[in-house]
Amino acid sequence: MTYTASRLADVLADSVSWMSVRTASAVPDPDWVSCADLLAEQQAGGDPTLAWRSAAAADYARDYDIEAPVQVAAMFTLMWYVQVPTLVAAVTTAVTGMSPDVSPSALAFKRHPTAHYPTDVALLSDAVVPMEVAAQQLKAHTTAFLDTYQPGVKLGSLQRFGAVDDEVRAAIRLPEQAPYAEQAAAAFGVSLEQKLRTSCCYFYVLPNVTACTTCPRFR
């Protein structure tokens, strides 16, 4: 079967219940975040995710009546960002063996106004690539983000890059029908046999929160 970016957008929308996916020739409007622009600002020494982290931290402070540790919002923002290219690449390759372009210039997203995670993704390129190319694009994209992400707290390389592997595994497992799941896992360098996450979201440090059952602290 021949796939187009538009058809792969439908595959994503069918597989990811909380995400709306569209094709577009440009970033839809000012409420959207261009991945290329965010990375360019970050690589130039800026902090384009500061407002994003601050909004999440303010919610945690209100909901839990404490000043939330910096690492919680820092890690959730990291995971939310890498979810964008990861979901696009891993879900579509698991279902079809092909992926939209997931390089920074090919993606934009919009966040939920109160929950803060990305709920809308725009595919800005018509390109469709095989899973091996998608894996290379994903690695380059997420490495560019993680290498320059400075959230005001130390996050080790296992935390940073482990989060990408965690999101890839989760994305491959999402579709009800994923005939290429094993091939996709091999292309992205993850094992679907792994049950516990490699990275930790730190949510357990908030009052009366129990660590999730896949937390790496249970090793």
Legacy VTK file of the C-alpha trace (Angstrom):
# vtk DataFile Version 3.0
C-alpha trace
ASCII
DATASET POLYDATA
POINTS 219 float
0.000 0.000 0.000
1.157 3.521 -0.779
0.873 5.935 2.141
0.637 9.718 2.113
1.248 12.088 5.007
-2.498 12.695 5.151
-3.250 8.973 5.433
-0.626 8.591 8.158
-2.203 11.513 10.007
-5.427 9.499 10.046
-3.559 6.462 11.379
-2.214 8.591 14.230
-5.576 10.111 15.026
-7.167 6.649 15.093
-4.478 5.253 17.414
-3.889 8.159 19.828
-7.201 9.093 21.450
-6.011 12.357 23.015
-4.286 13.746 19.927
-5.615 15.533 16.867
-3.339 15.291 13.831
-3.494 17.295 10.612
-1.370 18.092 7.600
-0.508 21.734 6.972
1.731 23.769 4.714
2.826 26.025 7.606
2.456 26.387 11.376
-1.337 26.842 11.709
-1.435 29.908 13.984
0.438 31.676 16.817
-0.960 29.276 19.436
1.076 26.505 17.846
4.740 25.732 18.586
7.147 25.118 15.721
9.610 22.400 16.701
12.242 24.016 14.480
11.781 27.428 16.116
11.824 25.970 19.629
15.047 24.094 18.947
16.675 27.092 17.283
15.938 29.261 20.330
17.173 26.593 22.718
20.348 25.977 20.728
20.994 29.732 20.758
21.020 29.693 24.561
17.383 30.596 25.175
14.846 28.801 27.331
11.747 28.379 25.159
10.116 25.857 27.506
10.323 28.082 30.602
6.701 29.247 30.386
5.610 25.657 29.738
7.460 24.360 32.805
6.281 27.277 34.928
2.637 26.648 34.064
2.954 22.975 35.003
4.791 23.835 38.242
2.101 26.365 39.189
-0.569 23.712 38.765
1.344 21.248 40.935
1.793 23.938 43.604
-1.931 24.692 43.584
-3.098 21.076 43.465
-0.716 19.760 46.136
-0.335 22.912 48.251
3.457 22.839 48.105
6.242 24.375 46.090
6.739 21.451 43.751
10.330 20.261 43.256
11.759 21.676 40.024
12.510 18.259 38.582
8.823 17.294 38.304
7.840 19.979 35.776
11.262 19.694 34.140
10.817 15.993 33.468
7.198 16.174 32.387
7.995 18.956 29.922
10.871 16.897 28.539
8.602 13.877 28.099
5.813 15.939 26.564
8.144 17.458 23.997
9.762 14.209 22.900
6.296 12.622 22.677
5.564 14.743 19.610
8.102 13.228 17.183
8.029 9.896 19.018
4.289 9.316 18.699
4.319 10.365 15.060
7.188 8.051 14.151
6.573 5.042 16.381
2.806 4.724 16.034
2.774 5.028 12.264
5.692 2.652 11.714
4.138 0.064 14.039
0.926 0.166 12.000
2.208 0.710 8.456
5.989 0.344 8.372
6.203 3.977 7.189
6.333 7.351 8.940
5.844 11.024 8.218
8.977 13.166 8.331
9.743 13.813 12.021
12.620 16.256 11.626
12.082 19.541 13.509
11.086 21.555 10.438
8.344 19.022 9.670
6.430 19.245 12.975
4.450 21.730 15.028
2.189 21.198 18.016
-0.306 22.871 20.317
-0.603 22.209 24.051
-3.699 21.557 26.112
-4.509 24.885 27.826
-4.710 23.441 31.331
-3.184 19.943 31.249
-0.198 21.234 29.236
0.624 18.128 27.198
0.529 18.354 23.367
-2.949 17.593 22.047
-2.613 18.739 18.431
0.139 17.979 15.937
0.647 19.389 12.458
2.641 17.502 9.841
4.327 20.242 7.815
5.958 18.011 5.208
4.455 15.737 2.573
7.392 13.358 2.909
6.803 9.744 3.917
9.854 7.738 4.984
10.631 4.106 5.880
11.046 3.225 9.543
14.857 3.158 9.381
14.899 6.772 8.179
12.273 7.743 10.744
14.474 6.244 13.480
17.413 8.358 12.304
15.257 11.493 12.168
13.834 10.820 15.626
17.280 10.326 17.124
18.600 13.546 15.560
15.526 15.529 16.610
15.386 14.347 20.211
19.163 14.557 20.668
19.122 18.181 19.497
16.462 18.916 22.113
17.939 16.907 24.975
21.514 18.126 24.494
20.433 21.765 24.919
17.561 21.400 27.398
18.469 23.382 30.523
15.481 23.271 32.908
17.272 24.526 36.021
17.870 21.098 37.523
20.302 18.326 36.661
18.810 15.494 34.632
21.278 12.734 33.837
21.707 11.236 30.405
19.846 8.073 31.435
16.874 10.205 32.430
16.990 12.302 29.263
17.598 9.654 26.636
15.815 6.910 28.544
12.657 9.008 28.272
12.812 8.746 24.486
13.065 4.961 24.621
10.193 4.870 27.112
7.994 6.984 24.846
8.902 4.862 21.806
7.893 1.654 23.584
4.648 3.199 24.790
3.844 4.521 21.314
4.462 1.194 19.584
2.111 -0.487 22.070
-0.718 2.017 21.504
-2.341 0.809 18.278
-4.810 -2.060 18.531
-3.417 -3.496 15.310
0.361 -3.063 14.912
1.670 -5.623 12.410
5.079 -3.936 12.211
5.580 -3.531 15.975
8.577 -5.837 16.294
10.307 -4.370 13.226
9.660 -0.855 14.520
11.068 -1.724 17.948
14.214 -3.085 16.304
14.584 -0.009 14.097
14.221 2.328 17.093
16.485 0.204 19.278
14.026 -0.709 22.041
12.758 -3.965 23.495
9.038 -4.494 23.848
9.821 -7.057 26.549
10.927 -4.299 28.937
8.196 -3.678 31.497
9.679 -0.950 33.722
10.479 2.505 32.408
14.101 3.557 32.034
13.392 7.149 33.104
11.393 8.499 36.042
8.860 11.331 35.944
9.455 12.156 39.645
5.719 12.501 40.238
6.063 10.318 43.324
7.782 13.186 45.183
4.478 15.073 45.394
2.384 14.565 48.551
0.250 11.404 48.722
1.265 10.274 45.230
2.107 6.622 44.714
4.776 5.721 42.184
3.369 4.147 39.025
3.741 0.403 38.609
6.304 0.851 35.808
8.547 3.208 37.806
12.252 2.285 37.504
12.528 2.704 41.285
10.955 -0.771 41.550
14.025 -2.458 40.099
LINES 1 220
219 0 1 2 3 4 5 6 7 8 9 10 11 12 13 14 15 16 17 18 19 20 21 22 23 24 25 26 27 28 29 30 31 32 33 34 35 36 37 38 39 40 41 42 43 44 45 46 47 48 49 50 51 52 53 54 55 56 57 58 59 60 61 62 63 64 65 66 67 68 69 70 71 72 73 74 75 76 77 78 79 80 81 82 83 84 85 86 87 88 89 90 91 92 93 94 95 96 97 98 99 100 101 102 103 104 105 106 107 108 109 110 111 112 113 114 115 116 117 118 119 120 121 122 123 124 125 126 127 128 129 130 131 132 133 134 135 136 137 138 139 140 141 142 143 144 145 146 147 148 149 150 151 152 153 154 155 156 157 158 159 160 161 162 163 164 165 166 167 168 169 170 171 172 173 174 175 176 177 178 179 180 181 182 183 184 185 186 187 188 189 190 191 192 193 194 195 196 197 198 199 200 201 202 203 204 205 206 207 208 209 210 211 212 213 214 215 216 217 218
